[in-house]
Amino acid sequence: MPEAQFPPQKQDHQPGREAEMTPRPASVMESWRPAGKLTGLAAIVTGGHSGIGRAVAIGFAKEGADVAILYLDEQEDARDTKRRIEAEGRRCLAIAGDIGDPRFCQDAVKQAVHAFGRLDILVNNAAEQHVCEDFAEIPTDQVERTFRTNILGMMWMTRAALPHLQGGASIINTTSVTAYKGSPALIDYASTKGAIVAFTRSLAMALQKKGIRVNAVAPGPIWTPLIPASFDAEKAAQHGSGAPMERAGQPDEVAPSYIFLASQADSSYISGQVLHPNGGTVVNG
């Protein structure tokens, strides 16, 4: 067995708190050199308080966008992310609530549009996962909750955002390497991530004539709060050791994929596609 990459740790809260992790993820885009790719634009990032969502939100701000971050109830992480976005000279809204509730999605989009006067980018990133070693024993409420957050919430957010998106806008969905590899202990989670791939491809076709691009990012094992919140302490310590690169990735290594897909200058001829920052895992699709 490879040596532990992280100290053993466990959190009881989903989707986890970055402030309680050791070591903290690299999620503030410290070495990113901006080029004004998103100047004057406005974005919503669900799950934007920590992990990949935080790195994406801060990266967008560095590139010139105002950002609304949506989160469940992780106040400390959200405050820190908001502070870092505002330190880049951009406006930030931090909106707490459950994206599994379509009424919250409608309200959050209205708040963002009212504050920024526009909406150009939607990043559907929020998710949860729960380990179940025996599928015969998987709880019904767990399956329903996972689908409600991971795929239904994505649909509700997109439905709420669409009336405000114009030609040139971008929707970016977070799927996962598990959509392609499968995961025997995360069957419901992997199933939602597969659904996200189909949702992305279908929505891209539906919105093509409107000039709205829809793409996805499928990260591999990334060091985020979701890991100690999902696995036992020892498995969390070994996270990413099975990847071809033999390590977990960091949110800062994933966020550039979102910046690329959000930038009309960089990816104007790309829609319905999935990028794979996954540590070298070869996938089909």
RASUL-V661907 format. One record per residue. N is the residue number from 1. RES is the residue in three letters. OMEGA is omega in degrees with one decimal (NA if undefined). D_CENTER is the distance of its C-alpha to the mean C-alpha in whole Angstrom. Layout:
[[N	RES	OMEGA	D_CENTER] [N	RES	OMEGA	D_CENTER]]
//
This chain:
[[1	MET	177.7	30] [2	PRO	178.0	28] [3	GLU	-179.2	28] [4	ALA	177.5	26] [5	GLN	-177.5	23] [6	PHE	172.8	22] [7	PRO	175.8	24] [8	PRO	-178.6	24] [9	GLN	-178.2	22] [10	LYS	172.7	21] [11	GLN	-178.7	19] [12	ASP	-174.5	20] [13	HIS	172.9	18] [14	GLN	5.6	14] [15	PRO	176.6	12] [16	GLY	-178.2	14] [17	ARG	-178.8	15] [18	GLU	-178.2	14] [19	ALA	-177.7	18] [20	GLU	-175.8	19] [21	MET	176.0	18] [22	THR	-7.8	21] [23	PRO	175.7	20] [24	ARG	175.5	17] [25	PRO	169.8	15] [26	ALA	-170.9	15] [27	SER	-178.1	12] [28	VAL	174.4	14] [29	MET	-173.7	15] [30	GLU	-175.8	19] [31	SER	-178.0	20] [32	TRP	177.8	19] [33	ARG	-172.8	21] [34	PRO	179.0	21] [35	ALA	177.6	23] [36	GLY	-175.5	22] [37	LYS	-174.2	20] [38	LEU	-176.8	18] [39	THR	175.9	21] [40	GLY	-178.8	22] [41	LEU	179.4	19] [42	ALA	-174.7	17] [43	ALA	167.3	13] [44	ILE	176.8	11] [45	VAL	176.4	7] [46	THR	-172.2	7] [47	GLY	-173.7	6] [48	GLY	-176.2	7] [49	HIS	-173.7	10] [50	SER	174.0	9] [51	GLY	-178.3	8] [52	ILE	-179.6	6] [53	GLY	178.0	5] [54	ARG	-179.4	9] [55	ALA	178.3	9] [56	VAL	-178.1	8] [57	ALA	179.3	10] [58	ILE	176.8	13] [59	GLY	176.3	13] [60	PHE	179.8	13] [61	ALA	177.6	16] [62	LYS	179.0	18] [63	GLU	171.4	18] [64	GLY	-177.3	19] [65	ALA	164.9	17] [66	ASP	-171.1	17] [67	VAL	168.2	14] [68	ALA	177.2	13] [69	ILE	177.1	11] [70	LEU	-178.2	11] [71	TYR	-176.7	11] [72	LEU	179.8	13] [73	ASP	-176.9	16] [74	GLU	-170.0	15] [75	GLN	-176.7	18] [76	GLU	178.0	18] [77	ASP	-178.5	15] [78	ALA	178.6	14] [79	ARG	-179.1	18] [80	ASP	178.4	17] [81	THR	177.9	14] [82	LYS	179.3	16] [83	ARG	-178.1	19] [84	ARG	176.1	18] [85	ILE	179.7	17] [86	GLU	176.6	20] [87	ALA	175.6	22] [88	GLU	178.6	21] [89	GLY	-179.2	23] [90	ARG	176.6	20] [91	ARG	179.1	20] [92	CYS	168.2	17] [93	LEU	173.1	17] [94	ALA	-171.3	15] [95	ILE	-178.4	16] [96	ALA	176.8	16] [97	GLY	-175.1	16] [98	ASP	-178.7	15] [99	ILE	173.4	13] [100	GLY	177.8	15] [101	ASP	-177.3	18] [102	PRO	178.1	18] [103	ARG	176.3	21] [104	PHE	179.9	18] [105	CYS	178.2	16] [106	GLN	-178.3	19] [107	ASP	-178.9	20] [108	ALA	178.7	17] [109	VAL	178.3	17] [110	LYS	178.0	21] [111	GLN	-178.2	20] [112	ALA	-179.4	18] [113	VAL	177.9	20] [114	HIS	-176.8	23] [115	ALA	-172.6	22] [116	PHE	179.8	21] [117	GLY	-177.5	24] [118	ARG	172.6	21] [119	LEU	-175.1	18] [120	ASP	-173.6	17] [121	ILE	171.6	13] [122	LEU	174.3	11] [123	VAL	177.0	7] [124	ASN	-170.2	6] [125	ASN	-174.2	3] [126	ALA	-179.8	5] [127	ALA	172.0	7] [128	GLU	177.2	11] [129	GLN	-177.4	13] [130	HIS	-177.9	17] [131	VAL	172.7	19] [132	CYS	-174.8	22] [133	GLU	-178.1	25] [134	ASP	-175.1	27] [135	PHE	178.0	26] [136	ALA	-177.9	29] [137	GLU	-175.3	28] [138	ILE	-177.9	25] [139	PRO	179.5	25] [140	THR	-178.1	25] [141	ASP	176.5	23] [142	GLN	179.9	20] [143	VAL	-179.0	20] [144	GLU	179.7	20] [145	ARG	-179.3	17] [146	THR	178.2	15] [147	PHE	-179.5	15] [148	ARG	-179.6	15] [149	THR	-165.6	12] [150	ASN	-177.9	10] [151	ILE	178.2	12] [152	LEU	176.9	15] [153	GLY	177.4	12] [154	MET	178.1	11] [155	MET	-179.0	14] [156	TRP	178.8	15] [157	MET	-178.8	13] [158	THR	178.6	14] [159	ARG	179.9	18] [160	ALA	-175.6	18] [161	ALA	-169.9	17] [162	LEU	-179.8	19] [163	PRO	-176.3	22] [164	HIS	-178.3	21] [165	LEU	-179.8	20] [166	GLN	175.1	22] [167	GLY	-175.8	23] [168	GLY	179.2	21] [169	ALA	-176.6	18] [170	SER	171.7	14] [171	ILE	-178.3	12] [172	ILE	-177.6	9] [173	ASN	176.7	7] [174	THR	171.2	5] [175	THR	-175.2	8] [176	SER	172.2	10] [177	VAL	179.7	13] [178	THR	176.3	14] [179	ALA	-176.5	15] [180	TYR	-178.3	17] [181	LYS	-170.0	19] [182	GLY	177.8	19] [183	SER	-173.2	19] [184	PRO	179.6	22] [185	ALA	-178.8	21] [186	LEU	-172.9	18] [187	ILE	179.9	19] [188	ASP	178.1	18] [189	TYR	-179.6	14] [190	ALA	179.0	15] [191	SER	177.2	16] [192	THR	-178.8	14] [193	LYS	172.3	12] [194	GLY	177.3	15] [195	ALA	179.9	15] [196	ILE	176.6	12] [197	VAL	179.2	14] [198	ALA	177.3	17] [199	PHE	-179.1	15] [200	THR	-177.7	14] [201	ARG	-178.8	17] [202	SER	-180.0	19] [203	LEU	177.3	18] [204	ALA	178.2	18] [205	MET	-176.8	22] [206	ALA	-174.2	22] [207	LEU	-176.1	21] [208	GLN	-177.2	23] [209	LYS	176.9	26] [210	LYS	179.6	24] [211	GLY	178.2	23] [212	ILE	-179.6	19] [213	ARG	-179.9	17] [214	VAL	179.7	14] [215	ASN	-179.8	13] [216	ALA	174.5	10] [217	VAL	-177.9	8] [218	ALA	-178.5	10] [219	PRO	169.0	9] [220	GLY	-179.8	12] [221	PRO	-176.6	13] [222	ILE	-178.8	11] [223	TRP	-179.4	13] [224	THR	179.0	11] [225	PRO	179.8	12] [226	LEU	-176.0	11] [227	ILE	176.4	14] [228	PRO	177.1	17] [229	ALA	-175.5	16] [230	SER	-170.6	16] [231	PHE	174.6	19] [232	ASP	-170.8	22] [233	ALA	-177.3	23] [234	GLU	178.3	25] [235	LYS	176.6	22] [236	ALA	-179.5	19] [237	ALA	-178.6	22] [238	GLN	-172.9	22] [239	HIS	176.8	18] [240	GLY	-176.0	18] [241	SER	179.3	22] [242	GLY	177.6	22] [243	ALA	177.9	20] [244	PRO	177.4	23] [245	MET	175.2	22] [246	GLU	176.2	23] [247	ARG	171.2	20] [248	ALA	172.3	16] [249	GLY	177.9	14] [250	GLN	178.5	13] [251	PRO	179.8	10] [252	ASP	177.8	12] [253	GLU	-179.0	13] [254	VAL	-174.2	10] [255	ALA	179.2	9] [256	PRO	176.9	12] [257	SER	179.7	11] [258	TYR	178.6	9] [259	ILE	177.5	12] [260	PHE	-177.7	15] [261	LEU	178.9	13] [262	ALA	-174.4	13] [263	SER	177.9	17] [264	GLN	-179.9	20] [265	ALA	-175.2	22] [266	ASP	-169.2	20] [267	SER	-175.8	19] [268	SER	-178.8	21] [269	TYR	-177.7	22] [270	ILE	174.5	19] [271	SER	-179.1	18] [272	GLY	-173.6	17] [273	GLN	178.8	16] [274	VAL	173.6	13] [275	LEU	-169.8	13] [276	HIS	172.3	13] [277	PRO	-167.7	13] [278	ASN	176.3	14] [279	GLY	173.9	17] [280	GLY	178.0	20] [281	THR	179.6	19] [282	VAL	-178.6	21] [283	VAL	173.5	20] [284	ASN	178.7	21] [285	GLY	NA	19]]
//
